[in-house]
Amino acid sequence: MDPVTHFLTGACIGRAGLNRKTACATVTAVLAAEAADLDVLWGFDGPVEELKHHRGITHTFVGAPVVALVTVGAVAMVYLWSESRRHRKPATHPLGNQREPGSDSGPHWSRRQPIRWGWLYLTALIAALSHIFLDWSTSYAVRPFFPFNPRWYTGSFMFIAEPALWVVFLLALVIPALLGLTDREIGARRVKFRGRGWAIFALAATAVLFGWRWSEHQRGLALLANNQITTVPVARMALEPYPVTPFRWHAILETAQFYQTAEIDTRTGEIDSDPQADIIPKPADTSAVEAAKRTLLGEVYQDWGMWAVIRDVGQIRAPGIDPPRLPPGQTWTTVEFIDLRFDYSFRGAGSPPSHPPLSGWVYIVNDRDDGGESMDGREQK
């Protein structure tokens, strides 16, 4: 899912009670909840390398304990550094009394909560595992059992950015802060760990929303299976989500000759599919297409693209990269890679985008050589 959701989930995980067990729990959970996405740094080597490594080892059950350990290590370094600075300065009580550095004596507001490293690592591990679960729920997919099992798994019942989750999480974090300001205004006793109930409420509401969307997703698949959308046998089908509404879904069906799309409303049971406009013929495997499949982009895309469509689109300029300049007698063509999971107007209106997200292109020279690759308008060097 989007980084905002991961960060907010981590904050609520930390404040749901783990911050009462150890210092630095919330900040550790926030960082660990998003740390897996540091693999996007592969993007500096180009968009194809980013696709190859994103949601790789850091998004696995093998990698999650390491991600948690690295996060705790980073937090520990900052914490120990700040503690060393604090101990080098003589501490002063609010009433002016001096105390020895490191002493925990004095009024309750001057005592610092200690770090319990076992609890801190458990916090980071829970947050790291939450990242895998949230990403699995979307259409992009994860490989949680890699390297033992390279298969991609996807729930496809949550949109990558869900405004309802943002609202719930922000309420859980902002309302306790506002209540704290009110208490200070009226002179009420300060609460050390405020917001636990709100954080638990946000996580419970998230679980309810996930369960509701999963249930609607299963209902949509049942509607699709029980209604004859096409007259030829269907090899497989999928449903992709829309943001905000849990009732509207974009369906994809595959037959031996073509793909067909449909729009499903699980609240009314209505299925809308035009046998003329919603048919996508399967492209021919030309020599250029076969050559494109052997390129870096082709190998990576075929591994990741559960609904990949690869087609020779002729001499069309690919976004983000100029066509190859060739001597007389040589020819080039463009091979396009799209994934049908993202080839729909997920904003809810209008035609599908001309270039779906995570699309790629390869120039093939003389039906055999790689003349350049790009993805999402970025050239792969």
KEKE-3310 file (N, C-alpha, C; in steps of 0.2 Angstrom, whole numbers, plus 5000, padded with zeros to 4 digits):
npx = (5004:5001:5014:5010:4999:5006:5015:5006:4999:5010:5012:5000:5001:5012:5007:4996:4999:5011:5020:5020:5027:5040:5053:5053:5045:5035:5041:5050:5041:5034:5045:5049:5037:5037:5050:5053:5051:5062:5068:5065:5075:5083:5078:5087:5096:5088:5071:5067:5076:5071:5058:5062:5067:5059:5048:5054:5066:5065:5052:5047:5045:5056:5065:5058:5062:5075:5074:5067:5077:5087:5080:5078:5092:5096:5087:5092:5106:5103:5096:5106:5116:5109:5107:5120:5124:5115:5119:5131:5128:5124:5109:5095:5082:5065:5062:5074:5084:5099:5103:5111:5119:5110:5102:5086:5079:5067:5054:5039:5037:5050:5056:5063:5057:5063:5072:5067:5074:5070:5056:5056:5061:5051:5041:5046:5046:5032:5027:5035:5030:5017:5018:5020:5008:4998:5003:5001:4987:4984:4983:4996:5004:5014:5029:5029:5035:5047:5065:5061:5049:5045:5033:5020:5009:4992:4980:4971:4960:4960:4962:4977:4979:4969:4957:4948:4955:4965:4958:4953:4965:4971:4962:4963:4976:4976:4965:4968:4979:4973:4964:4974:4979:4967:4966:4978:4974:4964:4971:4971:4977:4992:4992:5002:5003:4994:4980:4979:4967:4961:4970:4969:4956:4957:4965:4957:4946:4952:4954:4941:4937:4945:4940:4927:4929:4936:4926:4916:4924:4925:4911:4910:4918:4910:4898:4903:4907:4895:4888:4885:4897:4904:4903:4912:4924:4931:4947:4953:4950:4949:4947:4948:4951:4942:4945:4939:4924:4918:4910:4911:4919:4932:4933:4942:4943:4950:4951:4955:4957:4955:4955:4943:4934:4925:4913:4908:4895:4893:4884:4871:4872:4874:4881:4892:4896:4903:4902:4908:4916:4923:4932:4948:4959:4971:4987:4998:5012:5025:5041:5048:5042:5045:5059:5059:5054:5065:5074:5080:5069:5059:5061:5059:5047:5038:5040:5034:5022:5006:4995:5000:5001:5009:5014:5017:5018:5022:5031:5031:5035:5042:5037:5048:5060:5070:5068:5079:5093:5097:5107:5105:5094:5092:5079:5067:5056:5042:5039:5027:5023:5010:5000:4985:4979:4980:4975:4963:4951:4953:4949:4936:4929:4928:4939:4950:4968:4979:4992:4994:4998:5014:5018:5028:5041:5050:5062:5065:5077:5079:5071:5077:5087:5090:5085:5084:5076:5061:5051:5036:5039:5052:5069:5078:5094)
npy = (4994:5012:5023:5032:5025:5014:5020:5026:5015:5009:5018:5017:5004:5005:5013:5006:4999:4994:5004:5006:4996:4998:5011:5021:5014:5018:5026:5016:5007:5014:5017:5004:4999:5004:5002:4991:4996:5002:4996:5002:5010:5004:5009:5019:5013:5011:5010:4996:4988:4992:4987:4974:4971:4977:4974:4963:4953:4960:4960:4948:4933:4929:4940:4949:4948:4952:4965:4971:4969:4978:4990:4992:4992:5005:5014:5011:5016:5030:5033:5029:5038:5050:5048:5048:5061:5067:5063:5069:5081:5091:5086:5095:5098:5103:5111:5116:5108:5099:5084:5068:5063:5052:5047:5041:5047:5059:5070:5063:5067:5069:5057:5044:5033:5016:5007:4992:4979:4967:4969:4980:4974:4965:4974:4980:4969:4965:4977:4976:4964:4968:4976:4967:4961:4971:4975:4963:4963:4971:4974:4973:4963:4951:4941:4932:4920:4919:4915:4902:4899:4905:4911:4923:4931:4938:4948:4957:4965:4977:4994:5003:5015:5020:5031:5030:5023:5032:5042:5035:5032:5044:5051:5043:5046:5060:5065:5060:5069:5082:5080:5080:5093:5100:5095:5101:5114:5115:5111:5098:5082:5075:5063:5049:5039:5042:5038:5025:5017:5023:5020:5006:5005:5010:5000:4990:4994:4994:4981:4977:4984:4978:4964:4966:4971:4960:4951:4956:4955:4941:4939:4945:4938:4926:4930:4932:4920:4913:4919:4920:4927:4926:4916:4906:4894:4899:4902:4908:4920:4937:4950:4967:4981:4996:5013:5019:5014:4998:4990:4991:4983:4979:4967:4954:4942:4927:4919:4906:4913:4927:4941:4947:4961:4967:4976:4976:4977:4973:4976:4977:4966:4968:4966:4972:4972:4974:4964:4968:4981:4977:4967:4960:4955:4942:4945:4941:4930:4937:4937:4948:4950:4939:4941:4952:4947:4940:4950:4961:4968:4960:4948:4951:4957:4946:4938:4945:4950:4945:4946:4949:4957:4956:4964:4968:4984:4991:5004:5014:5028:5025:5030:5041:5037:5039:5033:5020:5025:5020:5013:5013:5000:4993:4989:4994:4990:4993:4985:4982:4981:4978:4977:4969:4971:4984:4991:5000:5012:5017:5028:5029:5035:5039:5034:5020:5023:5029:5024:5012:5011:5005:5001:4995:4996:4990:4993:4984:4979:4974:4963:4955:4961:4971:4987:4997:5001:5005:5011:5017:5029:5031:5029:5014:5012)
npz = (5000:5000:5006:5016:5023:5028:5037:5046:5051:5058:5068:5075:5079:5088:5098:5103:5114:5115:5117:5131:5136:5132:5129:5115:5107:5098:5088:5083:5078:5068:5059:5056:5050:5037:5032:5023:5011:5007:4997:4985:4981:4972:4961:4957:4948:4937:4930:4927:4935:4947:4947:4946:4959:4968:4981:4985:4994:5006:5008:5013:5023:5027:5026:5035:5049:5048:5043:5054:5064:5059:5059:5073:5077:5071:5078:5090:5089:5088:5100:5110:5107:5110:5123:5128:5126:5135:5147:5148:5152:5167:5175:5178:5190:5189:5200:5203:5209:5209:5201:5200:5184:5174:5185:5191:5200:5208:5203:5195:5181:5177:5176:5165:5153:5152:5139:5133:5126:5120:5119:5111:5099:5096:5094:5082:5073:5072:5066:5054:5048:5047:5036:5025:5025:5022:5009:5002:5002:4991:4973:4967:4973:4982:4987:4999:5003:4997:4997:4995:4989:4974:4970:4966:4977:4979:4986:4981:4985:4991:4987:4982:4989:5001:5006:5017:5027:5030:5036:5048:5054:5056:5064:5076:5080:5081:5089:5103:5105:5104:5115:5125:5125:5129:5142:5148:5147:5157:5168:5172:5177:5170:5157:5154:5144:5133:5122:5119:5118:5107:5097:5097:5093:5080:5073:5075:5067:5055:5053:5052:5040:5031:5031:5027:5014:5008:5009:5000:4989:4987:4985:4973:4964:4965:4958:4946:4942:4942:4932:4914:4906:4894:4879:4877:4885:4901:4906:4918:4930:4937:4950:4952:4963:4967:4973:4989:4987:4992:4984:4970:4957:4945:4933:4926:4913:4906:4891:4878:4867:4869:4880:4892:4899:4913:4923:4939:4951:4967:4977:4970:4962:4948:4932:4920:4904:4888:4874:4862:4864:4876:4874:4872:4861:4861:4858:4844:4844:4838:4830:4835:4847:4853:4854:4863:4874:4879:4884:4897:4903:4898:4904:4918:4918:4914:4924:4935:4930:4932:4924:4911:4895:4880:4866:4849:4843:4832:4824:4835:4845:4861:4877:4886:4880:4865:4849:4841:4832:4816:4803:4785:4779:4790:4803:4815:4829:4841:4856:4867:4884:4895:4910:4914:4926:4930:4920:4919:4922:4936:4944:4943:4932:4915:4901:4901:4906:4893:4894:4905:4922:4927:4914:4901:4888:4874:4862:4847:4837:4820:4822:4832:4841:4856:4857:4866:4882:4892:4906:4912:4907:4910:4906:4904:4908)
capx = (5000:5005:5018:5006:4996:5011:5017:5001:4998:5015:5011:4995:5004:5016:5003:4991:5001:5018:5024:5020:5032:5047:5054:5055:5041:5031:5045:5052:5035:5033:5050:5049:5031:5039:5057:5054:5050:5069:5071:5064:5082:5085:5076:5093:5099:5083:5065:5067:5079:5067:5053:5065:5069:5054:5044:5058:5068:5063:5044:5047:5045:5064:5068:5055:5066:5081:5071:5065:5083:5090:5077:5080:5099:5096:5084:5097:5111:5101:5095:5112:5119:5106:5108:5127:5124:5111:5123:5137:5126:5121:5102:5092:5075:5061:5062:5081:5088:5103:5104:5117:5117:5107:5098:5079:5075:5064:5046:5037:5038:5057:5059:5063:5055:5069:5071:5068:5076:5066:5050:5057:5062:5045:5037:5048:5044:5025:5026:5037:5025:5011:5019:5019:5000:4995:5005:4997:4980:4983:4984:5003:5006:5020:5031:5031:5039:5054:5067:5059:5044:5045:5026:5017:5002:4989:4973:4967:4953:4961:4966:4984:4978:4962:4956:4945:4960:4969:4954:4953:4971:4973:4958:4966:4982:4975:4961:4972:4983:4968:4962:4979:4979:4962:4968:4983:4971:4960:4975:4970:4983:4994:4992:5008:5002:4987:4978:4979:4961:4960:4975:4966:4950:4959:4967:4951:4942:4955:4952:4934:4936:4948:4936:4922:4931:4937:4919:4913:4928:4923:4905:4910:4920:4905:4894:4907:4907:4888:4885:4889:4899:4906:4901:4918:4927:4935:4953:4954:4947:4952:4944:4953:4947:4941:4946:4933:4918:4919:4905:4913:4925:4934:4934:4946:4943:4954:4949:4960:4958:4955:4953:4937:4933:4918:4912:4903:4892:4891:4878:4865:4873:4874:4888:4891:4902:4901:4906:4912:4921:4927:4936:4955:4962:4977:4992:5002:5019:5030:5049:5050:5039:5049:5065:5058:5053:5072:5077:5079:5062:5054:5061:5057:5039:5035:5040:5029:5015:5001:4990:5004:5000:5015:5012:5021:5014:5025:5036:5029:5040:5040:5038:5054:5066:5070:5069:5086:5095:5100:5110:5100:5094:5090:5073:5065:5049:5041:5035:5024:5021:5006:4997:4978:4977:4981:4973:4956:4950:4952:4946:4929:4925:4932:4942:4957:4973:4983:4998:4993:5004:5019:5019:5035:5042:5057:5064:5068:5081:5080:5068:5081:5092:5087:5087:5082:5070:5059:5045:5033:5042:5059:5073:5083:5101)
capy = (5000:5018:5024:5035:5020:5010:5024:5027:5008:5008:5023:5014:4998:5007:5016:5001:4996:4992:5010:5005:4991:5000:5017:5021:5009:5020:5028:5010:5004:5018:5016:4997:4998:5006:5000:4986:4999:5005:4992:5006:5013:5001:5014:5023:5009:5011:5007:4989:4986:4994:4982:4967:4971:4980:4969:4957:4950:4964:4959:4941:4931:4928:4946:4953:4948:4956:4972:4973:4970:4984:4996:4992:4995:5012:5017:5011:5021:5037:5033:5029:5044:5055:5047:5050:5068:5069:5061:5073:5088:5090:5087:5100:5097:5109:5115:5119:5104:5096:5077:5065:5061:5045:5046:5041:5050:5065:5070:5058:5070:5069:5050:5042:5026:5013:5003:4984:4978:4962:4971:4984:4970:4962:4979:4981:4963:4966:4982:4974:4959:4972:4979:4962:4959:4977:4975:4957:4965:4975:4971:4973:4956:4950:4934:4931:4914:4919:4912:4895:4899:4912:4913:4930:4931:4944:4948:4961:4967:4984:4998:5004:5020:5020:5036:5028:5021:5038:5045:5032:5032:5051:5052:5039:5050:5067:5066:5060:5075:5087:5080:5082:5100:5102:5094:5106:5120:5115:5109:5091:5078:5073:5056:5048:5035:5044:5036:5018:5015:5026:5016:4999:5006:5011:4994:4985:4996:4992:4974:4976:4986:4973:4959:4968:4971:4953:4947:4959:4953:4935:4939:4947:4932:4921:4933:4932:4913:4910:4922:4918:4933:4925:4909:4902:4893:4904:4899:4911:4927:4941:4956:4972:4985:5003:5016:5021:5010:4991:4987:4991:4980:4978:4960:4952:4935:4925:4913:4904:4918:4934:4943:4951:4964:4969:4980:4972:4980:4968:4978:4976:4960:4970:4965:4976:4970:4974:4959:4972:4985:4975:4962:4962:4949:4940:4947:4936:4930:4938:4936:4954:4949:4933:4944:4956:4943:4938:4956:4962:4970:4955:4943:4953:4958:4940:4935:4948:4952:4940:4947:4953:4957:4958:4965:4972:4989:4994:5009:5020:5030:5023:5036:5042:5035:5040:5027:5019:5028:5014:5014:5010:4993:4990:4991:4993:4990:4993:4980:4985:4977:4980:4972:4971:4972:4991:4994:5002:5019:5016:5034:5028:5038:5040:5029:5018:5027:5027:5020:5010:5011:5000:4998:4995:4996:4988:4993:4978:4980:4968:4957:4951:4965:4976:4994:5001:4999:5010:5009:5022:5035:5032:5025:5009:5013)
capz = (5000:5000:5012:5022:5026:5032:5043:5051:5054:5062:5073:5079:5082:5093:5103:5105:5121:5115:5120:5138:5138:5131:5126:5108:5103:5093:5082:5080:5074:5062:5054:5053:5046:5030:5030:5018:5004:5005:4990:4979:4980:4966:4955:4954:4943:4932:4932:4926:4941:4953:4946:4948:4966:4973:4985:4985:5000:5011:5009:5014:5030:5029:5027:5040:5055:5047:5043:5061:5067:5056:5062:5080:5077:5069:5083:5096:5089:5089:5107:5114:5106:5114:5130:5130:5127:5141:5153:5149:5155:5173:5174:5183:5191:5188:5206:5203:5213:5205:5202:5196:5178:5174:5190:5189:5206:5206:5201:5190:5175:5175:5175:5158:5152:5149:5133:5134:5119:5118:5118:5105:5093:5095:5091:5075:5069:5071:5061:5048:5046:5044:5029:5020:5025:5019:5002:4999:5001:4985:4967:4965:4975:4986:4987:5006:5005:4993:4991:4994:4984:4970:4968:4968:4980:4979:4989:4976:4988:4994:4983:4985:4993:5004:5010:5023:5032:5032:5041:5054:5058:5058:5070:5082:5082:5082:5094:5109:5106:5106:5122:5130:5125:5133:5149:5150:5148:5163:5173:5173:5178:5163:5156:5151:5138:5130:5115:5118:5116:5100:5092:5096:5089:5073:5071:5074:5061:5049:5052:5049:5033:5026:5031:5023:5007:5006:5008:4994:4983:4986:4982:4966:4960:4964:4953:4939:4940:4941:4926:4908:4903:4887:4877:4877:4892:4904:4909:4924:4931:4943:4952:4954:4967:4966:4980:4993:4988:4992:4980:4963:4955:4938:4932:4920:4911:4901:4887:4874:4861:4871:4887:4892:4905:4915:4929:4944:4957:4972:4980:4966:4958:4941:4929:4914:4900:4881:4870:4857:4867:4882:4871:4871:4858:4862:4852:4841:4846:4832:4831:4839:4854:4857:4856:4868:4881:4882:4887:4905:4904:4896:4909:4924:4917:4914:4931:4939:4927:4932:4918:4906:4888:4877:4859:4844:4841:4827:4825:4839:4850:4868:4882:4889:4876:4858:4844:4839:4825:4813:4797:4780:4778:4797:4805:4822:4830:4848:4859:4873:4890:4900:4915:4914:4933:4930:4914:4919:4925:4943:4947:4943:4927:4909:4898:4904:4904:4887:4896:4912:4927:4927:4908:4898:4881:4871:4855:4845:4830:4816:4825:4837:4846:4861:4855:4872:4886:4896:4910:4915:4905:4912:4902:4908:4905)
cpx = (5004:5009:5015:5002:5000:5014:5012:4999:5004:5014:5005:4997:5008:5012:4997:4993:5008:5023:5024:5025:5039:5047:5055:5050:5038:5035:5048:5047:5034:5038:5050:5043:5033:5046:5058:5054:5057:5071:5069:5070:5085:5083:5082:5096:5094:5077:5064:5070:5075:5061:5055:5065:5064:5049:5048:5060:5065:5055:5043:5047:5052:5067:5065:5059:5072:5079:5070:5072:5087:5087:5078:5087:5099:5093:5089:5103:5109:5100:5101:5116:5116:5107:5115:5127:5120:5115:5129:5135:5123:5114:5100:5084:5071:5061:5069:5086:5092:5103:5109:5114:5115:5103:5090:5075:5072:5057:5045:5038:5046:5060:5058:5061:5061:5067:5072:5069:5072:5059:5051:5058:5055:5040:5039:5046:5037:5024:5029:5033:5019:5012:5018:5011:4997:4997:5001:4990:4978:4984:4991:5006:5013:5022:5034:5036:5046:5059:5065:5054:5043:5038:5024:5010:4999:4982:4968:4960:4954:4964:4972:4983:4970:4961:4953:4950:4964:4965:4954:4959:4973:4968:4961:4972:4981:4971:4964:4976:4979:4966:4967:4980:4973:4963:4973:4979:4967:4964:4974:4977:4985:4994:4998:5007:4995:4986:4978:4973:4959:4964:4972:4960:4952:4961:4961:4946:4945:4954:4945:4933:4940:4944:4930:4923:4933:4931:4916:4917:4926:4916:4905:4913:4915:4900:4897:4906:4900:4885:4889:4890:4901:4904:4906:4921:4931:4941:4954:4951:4950:4947:4949:4948:4947:4942:4939:4927:4921:4914:4907:4919:4926:4936:4938:4945:4947:4952:4955:4962:4958:4954:4947:4936:4926:4918:4906:4901:4890:4885:4871:4866:4873:4881:4887:4897:4899:4905:4910:4918:4925:4931:4943:4958:4969:4982:4996:5009:5024:5037:5051:5048:5043:5056:5064:5057:5060:5076:5076:5072:5058:5055:5058:5049:5035:5035:5035:5022:5010:4996:4994:5002:5006:5013:5017:5016:5017:5030:5033:5034:5037:5041:5044:5060:5065:5071:5076:5087:5099:5102:5104:5100:5092:5083:5072:5058:5048:5037:5033:5022:5016:5003:4990:4976:4977:4978:4965:4956:4948:4949:4939:4925:4930:4935:4948:4962:4977:4989:4996:4999:5008:5019:5026:5036:5049:5057:5067:5071:5081:5077:5072:5085:5088:5090:5086:5076:5068:5053:5043:5036:5049:5063:5077:5089:5105)
cpy = (5006:5019:5027:5030:5016:5014:5025:5021:5007:5012:5020:5008:4999:5009:5012:4998:4995:4998:5010:5000:4993:5007:5016:5016:5012:5022:5022:5007:5008:5017:5008:4995:5000:5004:4996:4990:5003:5001:4997:5010:5010:5005:5018:5019:5008:5008:5000:4986:4987:4989:4975:4966:4973:4974:4962:4954:4953:4963:4952:4939:4930:4935:4950:4954:4952:4964:4975:4974:4976:4990:4997:4995:5002:5016:5017:5015:5028:5038:5033:5035:5050:5054:5049:5057:5071:5068:5066:5080:5087:5091:5091:5098:5103:5114:5118:5114:5100:5088:5074:5063:5053:5043:5046:5044:5056:5064:5065:5060:5070:5062:5048:5035:5022:5009:4996:4982:4972:4964:4976:4980:4967:4967:4980:4975:4963:4971:4980:4969:4963:4974:4973:4961:4965:4976:4969:4959:4968:4971:4969:4966:4956:4943:4933:4925:4913:4919:4905:4894:4905:4914:4919:4928:4938:4943:4952:4964:4974:4988:5001:5010:5021:5025:5035:5026:5027:5041:5042:5033:5039:5053:5049:5043:5057:5069:5065:5067:5081:5087:5081:5089:5103:5101:5099:5112:5121:5113:5102:5087:5075:5066:5054:5044:5036:5041:5029:5015:5017:5022:5009:5000:5007:5004:4989:4987:4994:4985:4973:4978:4981:4966:4960:4968:4964:4950:4950:4956:4945:4934:4941:4941:4927:4923:4931:4924:4910:4914:4921:4925:4932:4917:4904:4900:4898:4900:4901:4918:4930:4947:4961:4978:4993:5006:5018:5016:5002:4987:4987:4988:4979:4971:4959:4944:4933:4919:4911:4909:4925:4935:4947:4954:4966:4973:4977:4977:4975:4970:4976:4969:4962:4968:4968:4975:4970:4969:4962:4976:4983:4969:4964:4956:4948:4941:4941:4936:4931:4937:4942:4953:4944:4936:4948:4953:4940:4944:4956:4963:4964:4949:4945:4954:4951:4936:4938:4949:4946:4940:4951:4952:4960:4959:4970:4978:4993:5000:5015:5022:5029:5029:5036:5040:5036:5033:5026:5022:5022:5016:5011:5003:4989:4993:4990:4993:4991:4988:4983:4980:4981:4975:4974:4972:4980:4995:4996:5009:5018:5022:5034:5031:5038:5033:5026:5023:5025:5023:5018:5011:5005:4997:4999:4994:4994:4990:4987:4979:4974:4962:4953:4955:4970:4982:4999:4999:5005:5008:5016:5029:5036:5027:5020:5010:5007)
cpz = (5000:5006:5018:5026:5031:5038:5048:5054:5059:5069:5078:5082:5088:5099:5106:5112:5121:5118:5128:5141:5137:5128:5119:5104:5097:5087:5079:5075:5067:5057:5051:5049:5038:5028:5024:5011:5002:4998:4984:4977:4974:4960:4953:4949:4937:4934:4932:4932:4947:4953:4948:4955:4971:4975:4984:4992:5006:5013:5010:5021:5032:5030:5033:5046:5054:5047:5050:5065:5065:5059:5069:5081:5076:5075:5089:5095:5090:5097:5111:5113:5110:5121:5133:5131:5133:5147:5154:5152:5162:5172:5180:5184:5190:5194:5207:5207:5208:5206:5198:5189:5178:5180:5188:5195:5204:5205:5195:5183:5172:5174:5168:5158:5149:5143:5135:5127:5116:5115:5111:5099:5091:5091:5083:5071:5068:5066:5054:5044:5043:5037:5024:5019:5021:5011:4999:4998:4994:4979:4965:4967:4978:4985:4994:5007:5001:4998:4990:4990:4981:4968:4970:4971:4980:4982:4984:4979:4991:4988:4986:4989:4995:5009:5017:5029:5034:5037:5048:5058:5060:5064:5077:5084:5084:5088:5101:5110:5108:5113:5127:5130:5130:5141:5152:5151:5155:5169:5176:5174:5171:5163:5152:5145:5136:5123:5114:5115:5109:5095:5091:5092:5081:5069:5070:5068:5055:5047:5049:5042:5028:5026:5026:5015:5004:5005:5002:4988:4982:4983:4974:4961:4959:4959:4946:4937:4939:4935:4920:4905:4895:4885:4876:4884:4894:4908:4917:4924:4937:4944:4954:4958:4964:4973:4983:4993:4988:4988:4973:4962:4947:4937:4925:4919:4906:4897:4882:4869:4863:4878:4887:4899:4907:4921:4933:4950:4962:4976:4977:4962:4950:4938:4922:4910:4892:4877:4864:4860:4872:4880:4870:4867:4860:4857:4850:4843:4840:4835:4836:4846:4857:4859:4862:4875:4883:4884:4894:4906:4903:4902:4916:4924:4917:4920:4936:4937:4927:4926:4913:4899:4885:4869:4855:4842:4836:4828:4828:4844:4857:4872:4886:4886:4869:4854:4842:4832:4822:4806:4792:4780:4785:4799:4812:4823:4838:4850:4866:4878:4894:4905:4915:4921:4934:4924:4914:4923:4932:4947:4947:4937:4921:4906:4902:4901:4897:4888:4903:4916:4926:4920:4905:4891:4879:4864:4852:4838:4826:4818:4830:4842:4850:4859:4860:4875:4890:4900:4913:4913:4907:4908:4906:4905:4905)
residu = (MET:ASP:PRO:VAL:THR:HIS:PHE:LEU:THR:GLY:ALA:CYS:ILE:GLY:ARG:ALA:GLY:LEU:ASN:ARG:LYS:THR:ALA:CYS:ALA:THR:VAL:THR:ALA:VAL:LEU:ALA:ALA:GLU:ALA:ALA:ASP:LEU:ASP:VAL:LEU:TRP:GLY:PHE:ASP:GLY:PRO:VAL:GLU:GLU:LEU:LYS:HIS:HIS:ARG:GLY:ILE:THR:HIS:THR:PHE:VAL:GLY:ALA:PRO:VAL:VAL:ALA:LEU:VAL:THR:VAL:GLY:ALA:VAL:ALA:MET:VAL:TYR:LEU:TRP:SER:GLU:SER:ARG:ARG:HIS:ARG:LYS:PRO:ALA:THR:HIS:PRO:LEU:GLY:ASN:GLN:ARG:GLU:PRO:GLY:SER:ASP:SER:GLY:PRO:HIS:TRP:SER:ARG:ARG:GLN:PRO:ILE:ARG:TRP:GLY:TRP:LEU:TYR:LEU:THR:ALA:LEU:ILE:ALA:ALA:LEU:SER:HIS:ILE:PHE:LEU:ASP:TRP:SER:THR:SER:TYR:ALA:VAL:ARG:PRO:PHE:PHE:PRO:PHE:ASN:PRO:ARG:TRP:TYR:THR:GLY:SER:PHE:MET:PHE:ILE:ALA:GLU:PRO:ALA:LEU:TRP:VAL:VAL:PHE:LEU:LEU:ALA:LEU:VAL:ILE:PRO:ALA:LEU:LEU:GLY:LEU:THR:ASP:ARG:GLU:ILE:GLY:ALA:ARG:ARG:VAL:LYS:PHE:ARG:GLY:ARG:GLY:TRP:ALA:ILE:PHE:ALA:LEU:ALA:ALA:THR:ALA:VAL:LEU:PHE:GLY:TRP:ARG:TRP:SER:GLU:HIS:GLN:ARG:GLY:LEU:ALA:LEU:LEU:ALA:ASN:ASN:GLN:ILE:THR:THR:VAL:PRO:VAL:ALA:ARG:MET:ALA:LEU:GLU:PRO:TYR:PRO:VAL:THR:PRO:PHE:ARG:TRP:HIS:ALA:ILE:LEU:GLU:THR:ALA:GLN:PHE:TYR:GLN:THR:ALA:GLU:ILE:ASP:THR:ARG:THR:GLY:GLU:ILE:ASP:SER:ASP:PRO:GLN:ALA:ASP:ILE:ILE:PRO:LYS:PRO:ALA:ASP:THR:SER:ALA:VAL:GLU:ALA:ALA:LYS:ARG:THR:LEU:LEU:GLY:GLU:VAL:TYR:GLN:ASP:TRP:GLY:MET:TRP:ALA:VAL:ILE:ARG:ASP:VAL:GLY:GLN:ILE:ARG:ALA:PRO:GLY:ILE:ASP:PRO:PRO:ARG:LEU:PRO:PRO:GLY:GLN:THR:TRP:THR:THR:VAL:GLU:PHE:ILE:ASP:LEU:ARG:PHE:ASP:TYR:SER:PHE:ARG:GLY:ALA:GLY:SER:PRO:PRO:SER:HIS:PRO:PRO:LEU:SER:GLY:TRP:VAL:TYR:ILE:VAL:ASN:ASP:ARG:ASP:ASP:GLY:GLY:GLU:SER:MET:ASP:GLY:ARG:GLU:GLN:LYS)
# end
